[in-house]
Amino acid sequence: MATDNTATKIRKRDTGEKGNGGEFGTVQRSEAEVQIATDQQVIDALPRSPGFGTPVLDEREAAETQDFGLEGFAADFTTWHNKDAGETVAEVGVYVPDAAITGTEDIDPFSAATSDEDEAKVQRASVVLDQVLRERYPDADISYDTEEPRLSWQFSEDGLSTHQAMHERAWTDPRGPVTFANEADPGTFGHESLGRLFRERMADTSMISQPTLYADRNPESSRTPSDDVNDAAAYQEFADGVEVQMPSDRNLRAYAARWAERSHQMRSLTEKGHCSTSRAIKELDQVTPISPHHGSPVERFEAYQLYRWIEASNEELAEEWGQER
């Protein structure tokens, strides 16, 4: 008797026909209409016993994103099985309450009513906070693709693992999402405060009016005629031994570029427009002329301008953020 591989018979109980419900009815359906459960659906349908772990079987495209479970923070949790690499992967993303950490929650940088000064303050705060986060959580990826920055961590295990095991690993990472949430919340007892770390870093920072998160490899390319006038006038004042005007931001970065290869802080100042005040002065002491008898007149002038600006900028930031010096 030939078998029809293109259709599937249906029991009478499913067709609505009279008679024994277990018998095949007269209605058939094509194989395209038959819903075949996935491996994950079969696993999910099994009864649970104490200690049951749900294996991670879906690949990245089919993986379901769930709430990670951090109280007071938006956080997502996704697990998948990378067949090519033969490993199970979990990713946790936490949306950073940056304004609450920096104390700028009263400023809306996206409002038309926000002043230029407040916008600049938020930008300076975000640059400093970014440094703190990258140093505090070196394994996290920081994304600024949305209005709210996002920290994300990835964890992997060779072979198959379970959702529960991957969640536990992410939850207990000593420099992972839970630690971040506790440190971002100033009321969490027994944990470091990111707000305090931010204020300490701000107190030891010097920066131009518009610092950046990402490096500009050629800051001199944006210099204007007014920068040239500033440079020439300041150099003449320095040569004459009279009060010297402060450098423009572009000139400052150009001066710092001279020592960028020998000073990490000068490289940061050149490329991003900000540096650590204390470390910059220490590094400058090691690489710049320290005596009027050493170095060319231009080198001594640029070193003089860098020292003055670093200290003056730090004083301005301390005043802006209400910090005692």
Residue pairs with C-beta under 8 A, 6 or more apart in sequence:
4 28
5 31
6 30
6 31
7 28
7 29
7 30
7 31
8 28
8 29
8 30
8 31
8 33
8 34
9 24
9 25
9 28
10 24
10 25
10 27
10 28
10 29
11 21
11 22
11 23
11 24
11 25
12 18
12 19
12 20
12 21
12 22
12 23
12 24
12 25
13 21
13 22
14 25
15 25
15 26
15 27
17 25
17 26
17 27
37 45
38 57
38 58
39 57
40 57
40 58
40 62
43 54
43 55
43 57
44 54
53 162
53 163
53 164
53 165
54 162
54 163
54 164
55 160
55 161
55 162
56 79
56 80
56 81
56 88
56 160
56 161
56 162
56 163
56 166
57 81
57 160
58 64
58 80
58 81
59 80
59 81
59 82
59 83
60 80
60 82
60 89
62 80
63 78
63 79
63 80
64 78
65 76
65 77
65 78
66 76
66 77
66 78
67 75
67 76
67 77
68 75
68 76
68 77
68 92
68 94
68 167
68 170
68 177
69 75
69 77
70 94
70 177
70 178
70 181
71 181
72 181
72 185
73 94
73 95
73 97
73 181
73 184
74 94
74 95
75 92
75 93
75 94
75 95
75 177
75 181
76 92
76 93
77 90
77 91
77 92
77 167
77 170
78 90
78 91
79 88
79 89
79 90
79 91
79 163
79 166
79 167
80 88
80 89
81 87
81 88
81 89
81 160
82 88
82 89
82 156
85 156
86 158
86 159
87 156
87 157
87 158
87 159
88 156
88 157
88 159
88 160
88 161
88 166
89 154
89 155
89 156
90 154
90 155
90 156
90 166
90 167
90 169
90 170
91 152
91 153
91 154
91 155
92 152
92 153
92 155
92 170
92 176
92 177
93 150
93 151
93 152
94 150
94 151
94 152
94 177
94 180
94 181
95 146
95 148
95 149
95 150
96 133
96 142
96 148
96 149
96 150
96 151
96 184
97 148
97 184
98 104
98 125
98 126
98 129
98 148
98 149
99 105
99 107
99 122
100 184
100 195
101 129
101 184
101 194
101 195
101 198
102 122
102 125
102 126
102 128
102 129
102 195
102 198
103 125
103 195
104 121
104 122
104 125
107 114
107 118
107 119
107 121
107 122
108 114
109 118
109 119
109 122
109 123
110 147
120 209
120 210
121 320
123 210
123 211
124 207
124 211
124 317
125 198
125 202
126 149
126 213
127 207
127 211
127 212
127 213
127 272
127 274
128 198
128 201
128 202
128 205
128 274
129 194
129 198
130 142
130 213
131 201
132 194
132 197
132 198
132 201
133 140
133 142
133 151
133 194
134 142
136 175
136 180
136 183
136 194
136 197
137 151
137 153
137 175
137 176
137 179
137 180
138 175
139 153
139 173
139 175
139 176
140 151
140 152
140 153
140 175
140 176
140 180
141 151
141 152
141 153
141 154
142 149
142 150
142 151
143 149
143 150
143 152
144 213
151 177
151 180
153 170
153 173
153 176
153 177
155 166
155 169
155 170
155 173
157 165
157 166
157 169
170 176
170 177
171 177
171 178
172 178
173 179
179 191
180 194
182 188
182 191
183 191
183 192
183 193
183 194
184 194
185 191
186 193
186 195
199 321
199 323
202 317
202 321
202 323
203 317
203 318
203 321
203 323
203 325
204 276
204 277
204 278
204 314
205 274
205 275
205 276
205 277
205 314
205 317
206 269
206 274
206 275
206 276
206 277
206 280
206 309
206 310
206 311
206 313
206 314
206 317
207 273
207 274
207 275
207 313
207 317
208 249
208 252
208 253
208 273
208 274
208 313
209 249
210 249
210 273
211 272
211 273
211 274
212 272
212 273
213 272
214 272
215 271
215 272
216 271
216 272
217 271
219 250
219 253
219 254
219 257
219 270
219 271
219 273
220 250
220 253
220 254
220 257
222 250
223 250
223 251
223 254
224 250
226 248
227 248
227 250
227 251
230 245
230 247
230 248
230 251
231 247
231 248
231 251
233 245
234 244
234 245
234 246
234 247
234 251
234 301
234 305
235 298
235 301
237 243
237 244
237 245
238 244
238 301
238 304
238 305
239 297
239 301
244 304
244 305
244 308
246 305
246 308
246 309
246 312
247 255
247 305
247 309
249 273
251 305
252 269
252 305
252 306
252 309
253 269
253 270
253 273
254 270
255 302
255 305
255 306
256 266
256 267
256 269
256 270
256 306
257 266
257 270
258 266
258 299
258 302
259 266
259 283
259 284
259 287
259 288
260 266
260 267
260 270
260 271
261 267
262 283
262 286
262 287
263 280
263 283
263 284
263 286
263 287
264 279
264 283
265 275
265 276
265 279
265 280
265 283
265 284
266 275
266 280
266 283
266 284
266 287
266 306
268 274
268 275
268 276
269 275
269 280
275 310
277 310
277 311
277 313
277 314
280 306
280 310
281 307
281 310
281 311
284 303
284 306
284 307
284 310
288 295
288 299
288 303
288 306
289 295
289 299
289 300
289 303
292 300
295 303
315 325
317 323
318 324
318 325
